[in-house]
Amino acid sequence: MRYFEIEPGASAARFVRCYWVLEDSAPDAQVQRIVPDGRPELIFNLAQPYCTFSAGVWQRQPQSFLFGQITGPLLVRPAGPAHMIGIRFHPQTAGRLLQLPMHELNDTSIPLEVIPALAARRFRELEESRTAAEQAAVLDDIVVELARGHDDRDHLLDAAIQHLGRSMSVQVVAHHAGISTRQFERRFRQAVGIPPKLFARMQRFQRAMRTFETTGASWVEAALLCGYHDQAHLIRDFRAFSGKPPAALVDGDTDLARHFVE
């Protein structure tokens, strides 16, 4: 399996965290998992689409689709050779660019064909691109085209995303923004798709995974460094977001979760 990320161009970077590419010419049939990170993604399958476990059954993914916020572990498995390209949006930008109600898309996907703002020709352009650099240029064009007419930034939410990612409480973020907590929660959910408290938990979970893997800290140390009250608190979040305890998740070398840690 080969996974790598590409920085978006300057015009697209305000809306996109990164582009990513996943290639696997001979995947096994092992079930993989994706864990929540608070960022919707637009995904293009240039080879065999993966299958997703949903509502108790395995379902083939669309050829190209938008996946909204995921709030728990997403189980997937390959159906053949894989070549996927993704646009990982910032938490608050996908709904604005695509003109979609993000709170209605949690834990679900919609195919490219039913997104009015996107044209099928873009998929053909990606198929015809020969290099990752050419594909990134096509993705930049897609984002810039989507931004026309929807380029108005919500500076309050931009700041809130940063603050919540640094463990600031929802009440404090709302206070700094000069609005009530209830107003802030409603505005955040409309734009991002999930409540701000849930988003903040996702960011803390991601920080704990990253801290453990990059610093050599123990799970107890990682829990304290990332704002958990104790190790039991950390374990509860890991089970909620990954379906596994911490050690089992990080020991799973083939899990896609390890490639999609922010």
Secondary structure, DSSP 8 states (H G I E B T S, - for coil): -EEEEE---TTTTTTEEEEEEEEESS-----EEE---S--EEEEESSS--EEEETTEEEE--SEEEE----S-EEEE-SSSEEEEEEEE-TTTHHHHHT--GGG-TT-EEEGGG-TT--THHHHHHHH--SHHHHHHHHHHHHHHHHTT-----HHHHHHHHHHTTT--HHHHHHHHTS-HHHHHHHHHHHHSS-HHHHHHHHHHHHHHHHHHHH---HHHHHHHTT-SSHHHHHHHHHHHHSS-HHHHHH-TT-GGGTS--
